[in-house]
Amino acid sequence: MTVLQATRTIAHTSREFQRRYWSLILLGVVVVPLVFYNLEYYPHTWFDEGCHLLAARALALQGRYAFGPAVGPTLFFPIAAMFRLAGVGILQARIVMAGYLLLTAITFYALVRYLYGPSTAFVALLFLISSPGIHFLRWGRQALGEVPAMFFLLVGVWTWFQAVERRAGWLRLITTGVFFGLAILTKNQFLLLVPAWLLLWILNHFYYRQANHRSFLIPLLFAICVIGGWYFAQWSLFPIGPRLAAGNVEAWSSSTSRGILTFSSRRLLDSIKFLTGQDVFYAWLIPGWVYAVMLSLRRDRYGLFQAFLTLLVTIWLGWFVLLSVGWRRYAFAPLVISAIFVARLFHDLTAGFRADFGALRGLLQGKEQALILAMRMVILILLAVIILRPLQGRFAEVIGQGSSAPQDMAAYIEANVPPEANIETWEPEIIFLTNRQFHHPPSTAMDAAIKYAWYSAPPPSEYYDFQKYNTQYLLIGEFGRWAHIYAPEIVEKHYDLVVSLNGYELYKERAE
């Protein structure tokens, strides 16, 4: 190599390093404010988060673990530890979630960079943050299981890729299984990882031949050990272990009928409309998935890796469309992975996101090659629109859409409702935020609520008589209205409205 060539190589390396350095700074400037700004009030806390916060509070203050298999200990124990360290509150819990959010974003970027390089990783992360279909920030800032489970899954996938590529020994494979098990424990829908894993094992045996059977068996066994170990610990370590185990079985049974294995033609059409609409990468999900399938046909290690991600997305979205109740949050994990597919497709369509402004001049001069370059420019402009327009929306949400409605309602109850009064509500976030006596509907009412909302069944108010619980006050919020758990005619006949505050209505039993 000549001195001139060496100088050019060093200069190119320096420019590449500077480009990556500034890209990471830009990502930090974008991501950190979106993660931490207005953390307590955006999004406002609601039913699901309220249930999780109550479970974490019970664990922190009473040492009592009492939650079913839907969300697991990797969520509750860190939040409970924060409660014991810094006091009980929404902000404290969301600081923990912000940590998970940052870890997930970093791991996602690292995994995509490992597979496809820094430029694709940069664009994929922007897709992840900006897409309203994924809602990475909305779900990740709350005490919910999706983002922590995604973090564990991404670490497990990355570790397994490294184990296969380097033909490593047991340690990386065991680590893979542990993280897969933690992902499933954190959010039970991540069990969809198992059929994708088994199918990949079969495809590797007959088609790819890039990994030995040990590479599949060891992670699977250790994932089972992690899950089984936790349920054994529940049984043996907690006072209500046997009752909790029975509750887990009941929860799995009821969830199967209400949202995991159901079919509705209306929900199917709604799910397809969502996945092919502008909220999901402006309808680039399907082209990205088709391109991912094409990349999976390579009979090498990277074809195997691509096949793993593609199978996971295909099986998960197939379940989401055909068999689930169709809540958009159920599509979170496959859409996160699909952001990689779409970013890779745009990378290859634009020869590595390269803009050649000289192509416009060449196009005017009638050069054929300039037409291809001009088309790349058009695709890059389209990419910028697909990312920047939703990203603007995410900034607007975080900065301007926060709400203190639950906190305000809780403060009103603390100031105006006697401590000995019994309050009926199905708004667990208010129960978490106050120190009052509450009664709420049983968990079985959720089955009736889902069937009413999505499958035209009778409303839960036909089955649930809240008056028999000595209800002196009744609080109805967004979730109670959606579920139609309290019959309006009963409320109107027996209760007087005390206050209506930002979507919450507090009633007092009428003296008769």
FENCOR-V370703 format. One record per pair of residues at least 4 apart in sequence whose ideal C-beta (glycine too) atoms are under 8 Angstrom apart, sorted by the first residue. I is the first residue (numbers start at 1). J is the second residue. Records with the same first field share a line. If there is no record, write none. Layout:
I: J / J
//
This chain:
1: 5 / 6 / 9
2: 6
3: 7
4: 8
5: 9
6: 10
7: 11
8: 12
9: 13
10: 14
11: 15
12: 16
13: 17
14: 18
15: 19
16: 20
17: 21
18: 22
19: 23
20: 24 / 118
21: 25
22: 26
23: 27 / 118 / 122
24: 28
25: 29
26: 30
27: 31 / 109 / 122 / 125
28: 32
29: 33
30: 34 / 126 / 129 / 391
31: 35 / 102 / 105 / 125 / 129
32: 36 / 102
33: 37 / 398
34: 129 / 137 / 394 / 395 / 398
35: 39 / 98 / 101 / 102 / 105 / 137 / 140 / 141
36: 98
37: 398 / 399
38: 42 / 398 / 399 / 402
39: 91 / 94 / 95 / 98 / 141
40: 89 / 90 / 91 / 94 / 402
41: 402 / 403 / 404 / 407
42: 141 / 397 / 398 / 401 / 402 / 403
43: 138 / 141 / 142 / 397 / 401 / 402 / 403
44: 402 / 403 / 404 / 405 / 406
45: 49 / 50 / 53 / 90 / 142 / 406 / 429 / 432
46: 50 / 406 / 429 / 478 / 479
47: 51 / 426 / 427 / 428 / 429 / 478 / 479
48: 52 / 142 / 144
49: 53 / 142 / 143 / 144 / 429
50: 54 / 427 / 428 / 429 / 430 / 431 / 432
51: 55 / 67 / 428
52: 56 / 67 / 71 / 75 / 76 / 79 / 143 / 144 / 145
53: 57 / 79 / 90 / 93 / 143 / 428 / 429 / 432
54: 58 / 428 / 431 / 432
55: 59 / 65 / 66 / 67 / 76
56: 60 / 75 / 76 / 79 / 80 / 83 / 93 / 143
57: 61 / 80 / 83 / 88 / 432
58: 62 / 64 / 65 / 66
59: 63 / 64 / 65 / 76 / 77 / 80
60: 79 / 80 / 81 / 83 / 84 / 88
61: 83 / 88
64: 238 / 239 / 240
65: 73 / 76 / 234 / 238 / 244
66: 240 / 244
67: 71 / 72 / 76
68: 247 / 248 / 251
69: 188 / 248 / 251 / 252
70: 145 / 187 / 188 / 251 / 255
71: 75 / 76 / 144 / 145 / 186 / 187 / 188
72: 76 / 145 / 185 / 186 / 187 / 188 / 230
73: 77 / 185 / 230
74: 78 / 148 / 149 / 152 / 182 / 185 / 186
75: 79 / 143 / 144 / 145 / 148 / 186
76: 80
77: 81
78: 82 / 96
79: 83 / 92 / 93 / 96 / 97 / 143
80: 84
81: 85
82: 86 / 92 / 93 / 95 / 96
83: 87 / 88 / 89 / 92 / 93
86: 92
87: 92
88: 92
89: 93
90: 94 / 407 / 432 / 433
91: 95
92: 96
93: 97 / 143
94: 98 / 141 / 142 / 143
95: 99
96: 100 / 143
97: 101 / 140 / 141 / 142 / 143 / 144 / 147 / 148
98: 102 / 140 / 141
99: 103
100: 104 / 140 / 147 / 148 / 151
101: 105 / 136 / 137 / 140 / 141 / 147
102: 106
103: 107 / 151
104: 108 / 140 / 147 / 148 / 150 / 151 / 154
105: 109 / 125 / 128 / 129 / 136
106: 110
107: 111 / 151 / 154 / 155 / 158
108: 112 / 124 / 125 / 128 / 150 / 154 / 336
109: 113 / 121 / 122 / 124 / 125
110: 114 / 121 / 158
111: 115 / 154 / 157 / 158 / 161
112: 116 / 120 / 121 / 124 / 125 / 340 / 343
113: 117 / 118 / 120 / 121
114: 158 / 161 / 162
115: 120 / 161 / 302 / 305 / 340
116: 120 / 121 / 340 / 343 / 344 / 347
117: 121
118: 122
119: 123 / 347 / 352 / 353
120: 124 / 340 / 343 / 344 / 347
121: 125 / 343
122: 126
123: 127 / 343 / 346 / 347 / 353 / 383 / 387
124: 128 / 339 / 340 / 342 / 343 / 344
125: 129
126: 130 / 387 / 391
127: 131 / 134 / 281 / 339 / 342 / 343 / 386 / 387
128: 134 / 136 / 336 / 339
129: 136 / 137 / 391 / 394
130: 387 / 388 / 390 / 391 / 393 / 394
131: 135 / 136 / 279 / 280 / 281 / 335 / 339 / 390
132: 279 / 390 / 393 / 394
133: 274 / 275 / 277 / 279 / 280 / 281 / 328 / 331 / 335
134: 332 / 335 / 336 / 339
135: 139 / 328 / 329 / 332
136: 140 / 147 / 336
137: 141 / 394 / 397 / 398
138: 142 / 397
139: 144 / 146 / 147 / 329 / 332
140: 144 / 146 / 147
144: 329
145: 149 / 186 / 187
146: 150 / 187 / 329 / 332 / 333
147: 151
148: 152 / 186 / 187
149: 153 / 182 / 183 / 184 / 186 / 187 / 190 / 333
150: 154 / 183 / 332 / 333 / 336
151: 155
152: 156 / 179 / 180 / 182 / 183 / 186
153: 157 / 179 / 180 / 183 / 190 / 193 / 333
154: 158
155: 159 / 179
156: 160 / 175 / 176 / 177 / 178 / 179 / 180 / 183 / 219
157: 161 / 308 / 309
158: 162
159: 163 / 172 / 175 / 176 / 179
160: 164 / 172 / 173 / 176 / 215 / 219 / 308
161: 165 / 305
162: 166 / 168 / 172
163: 167 / 168 / 172 / 173 / 176 / 215
164: 210 / 211 / 215 / 301 / 304 / 305
165: 301
166: 172
168: 172 / 173
169: 173
170: 174 / 218
171: 175
172: 176
173: 177 / 214 / 215 / 218 / 219 / 222
174: 178 / 218 / 219 / 222
175: 179
176: 180 / 218 / 219 / 222
177: 181 / 218 / 219 / 220 / 221 / 222 / 223 / 225 / 226
178: 182 / 222 / 223 / 226
179: 183
180: 184 / 193 / 197 / 219 / 222 / 223 / 226
181: 185 / 222 / 223 / 224 / 225 / 226 / 227
182: 186 / 226
183: 187 / 190 / 193
184: 188 / 190 / 191 / 193 / 223 / 227
185: 226 / 227 / 230
186: 190
188: 252 / 255
189: 260 / 330 / 333
190: 333
192: 196 / 312 / 315 / 316 / 319
193: 197 / 312
194: 198 / 220
195: 199 / 315
196: 200 / 308 / 311 / 312 / 314 / 315 / 316
197: 201 / 216 / 219 / 220
198: 202
199: 203 / 311 / 315
200: 204 / 216 / 304 / 307 / 308 / 311
201: 205 / 213 / 216
202: 206
203: 207 / 208 / 307 / 311
204: 208 / 209 / 210 / 211 / 216 / 304
205: 209 / 213
207: 299
208: 299 / 300 / 303 / 304 / 307
209: 299
210: 299 / 300 / 301 / 303 / 304
211: 215 / 216 / 304
213: 217
214: 218
215: 219
216: 220
217: 221
218: 222
219: 223
220: 224
221: 225
222: 226
223: 227
224: 228
225: 229
226: 230
227: 231
228: 232
229: 233
230: 234
231: 235 / 245 / 248
232: 236
233: 237 / 238
234: 238 / 241 / 244 / 245 / 248
235: 241 / 242 / 244 / 245
236: 241
237: 241
238: 244
240: 244
241: 245
242: 246
243: 247
244: 248
245: 249
246: 250
247: 251
248: 252
249: 253
250: 254
251: 255 / 443
252: 256
253: 257
254: 258 / 443 / 444 / 446 / 447
255: 259 / 260
256: 260 / 261
257: 261 / 262 / 447
258: 262 / 325 / 446 / 447 / 450 / 451
259: 324 / 325 / 327 / 450
260: 323 / 324
261: 323
262: 267 / 323 / 324 / 325 / 455
263: 267 / 268 / 322 / 323
264: 268 / 325 / 326 / 454 / 455
265: 269
266: 270 / 454
267: 271 / 324 / 325 / 326 / 454
268: 272 / 321 / 322 / 326
269: 273
270: 274 / 326
271: 275 / 320 / 321 / 324 / 326 / 331
272: 276 / 321
273: 277
274: 279 / 280 / 326 / 328 / 331
275: 280 / 285 / 286 / 317 / 321 / 331
276: 280 / 283 / 285 / 286
277: 283
278: 282 / 283
280: 284 / 285 / 335 / 338
281: 285 / 288 / 338 / 339 / 342 / 386
282: 385 / 386
284: 288 / 342 / 345 / 386
285: 289 / 335 / 338 / 342
286: 290
287: 291 / 342 / 345
288: 292 / 338 / 341 / 342 / 344 / 345
289: 293 / 310 / 313 / 314 / 338 / 341
290: 294
291: 295 / 341 / 344 / 345 / 348
292: 296 / 306 / 309 / 310 / 313 / 341 / 344
293: 297 / 310
295: 302 / 303 / 306 / 310 / 344
296: 303 / 306 / 307 / 310
297: 303
298: 302 / 303 / 306
299: 303
300: 304
301: 305
302: 306
303: 307
304: 308
305: 309
306: 310
307: 311
308: 312
309: 313 / 337 / 340 / 341
310: 314 / 341
311: 315
312: 316 / 333 / 334 / 337
313: 317 / 334 / 337 / 338 / 341
314: 318
315: 319
316: 320 / 331 / 333 / 334
317: 321 / 331 / 334
318: 322
319: 323 / 324
320: 324 / 326 / 330 / 331 / 334
321: 326
324: 330
325: 330 / 450 / 454
326: 330 / 454
328: 332
331: 335
332: 336
333: 337
334: 338
335: 339
337: 341
338: 342
339: 343
340: 344
341: 345
342: 346
343: 347
344: 348
345: 349
346: 350 / 353 / 379 / 383
347: 352 / 353
349: 376 / 379
350: 354 / 376 / 379 / 380 / 383
351: 376
353: 380 / 383
354: 376
355: 376 / 377 / 380
356: 373 / 376 / 377
357: 377
358: 362 / 373
359: 363 / 370 / 373 / 374 / 376 / 377
360: 364 / 370 / 374 / 377
361: 365 / 370
362: 367 / 369 / 370 / 373
363: 367 / 370 / 371 / 373 / 374
365: 370
367: 371
368: 372
369: 373
370: 374
371: 375
372: 376
373: 377
374: 378
375: 379
376: 380
377: 381
378: 382
379: 383
380: 384
381: 385
382: 386
383: 387
384: 388
385: 389
386: 390
387: 391
388: 392
389: 393
390: 394
391: 395
392: 396
393: 397
394: 398
395: 399
396: 400 / 401
397: 401
398: 402
403: 502
404: 408
405: 409 / 501 / 502 / 503 / 504
406: 410 / 427 / 429 / 430 / 433 / 504
407: 411 / 433
408: 412 / 501 / 502
409: 413 / 430 / 475 / 477 / 501 / 502 / 504 / 506
410: 414 / 430 / 433 / 434
411: 415
412: 416 / 499 / 501 / 506
413: 417 / 423 / 430 / 434 / 436 / 475 / 506
414: 434 / 435 / 436
416: 498 / 499
417: 421 / 423 / 436 / 473 / 506
419: 435 / 436 / 437
420: 437
421: 436 / 437 / 472 / 473
422: 437 / 438 / 439 / 469 / 470 / 471 / 472 / 473
423: 436 / 437 / 438 / 439 / 471 / 472 / 473 / 474 / 475
424: 438 / 439 / 440 / 466 / 469 / 471 / 473 / 474 / 475 / 486
425: 430 / 431 / 438 / 439 / 440 / 474 / 475 / 476 / 477 / 480
426: 440 / 441 / 445 / 476 / 477 / 479 / 480 / 483 / 485
427: 431 / 475 / 476 / 477 / 478 / 479 / 480 / 504
428: 432 / 440
429: 433
430: 434 / 438 / 475 / 477 / 504
431: 438 / 440
434: 438
439: 466 / 469 / 471
441: 445 / 460 / 464 / 466 / 485
444: 448
445: 449 / 460 / 463 / 464 / 483 / 485
446: 450
447: 451
448: 452 / 457 / 458 / 459 / 460 / 463 / 464
449: 453 / 460 / 482 / 483 / 484 / 485
450: 454 / 455
451: 455 / 457
452: 456 / 457 / 458 / 459 / 460 / 483 / 484
453: 482 / 483
458: 462 / 463
459: 483 / 484 / 485 / 487
460: 464 / 483 / 484 / 485
461: 484 / 485 / 486 / 487 / 490
462: 487
464: 485
466: 471 / 474 / 485 / 486
467: 471 / 490 / 494
471: 509
472: 508 / 509
473: 498 / 506 / 507 / 508 / 509
474: 486 / 491 / 495 / 506 / 507 / 508 / 509
475: 480 / 504 / 505 / 506 / 507
476: 480 / 481 / 486 / 491 / 504 / 505 / 507
477: 481 / 503 / 504 / 505
478: 482 / 503
479: 483
480: 485 / 486
486: 490 / 491
487: 491
488: 492
489: 493
490: 494
491: 495 / 507
494: 509 / 510 / 512
495: 507 / 508 / 509 / 510
496: 507 / 508 / 510
497: 505 / 506 / 507
498: 506 / 507 / 508
499: 505 / 506
500: 504 / 505 / 506
501: 505 / 506
//
